[in-house]
């Protein structure tokens, strides 16, 4: 029961972060840019979207007792935390990457919880 609840939280966090990653891409495209430059220039957008989709997919698998759900969510969480670290290493202002690091660390903690609980 607690594992499924943690899966719902991971699913919600992943979906929210997917929307938070897609919204700037749509804004850039509305201003006349093409999709590839909106996603890959800088590459933070594609990393954010892929890692968030992995977190949401892992949470969904955990909710439905699917195999490897915790592992998929953990990979997405680690990628999201690495994104914040990459932004910090590139010299970006801490206002830009601090939230991503906190969301990533929270998602990693949630993944550890999911990994340690037994599947029912």
Secondary structure, 3 states (H helix, E strand, C coil): CHHHHHHHHHHHHHHHHHHHHHHHHHHHHHCCCCHHHHHHCCCHHHHHHHHHHHHHHHHHHHHCCCCCHHHHHHHHHHHHHHHHHHHHHCCCCHHHHHHHHHHHHHHHHHHHHHHHCCCC
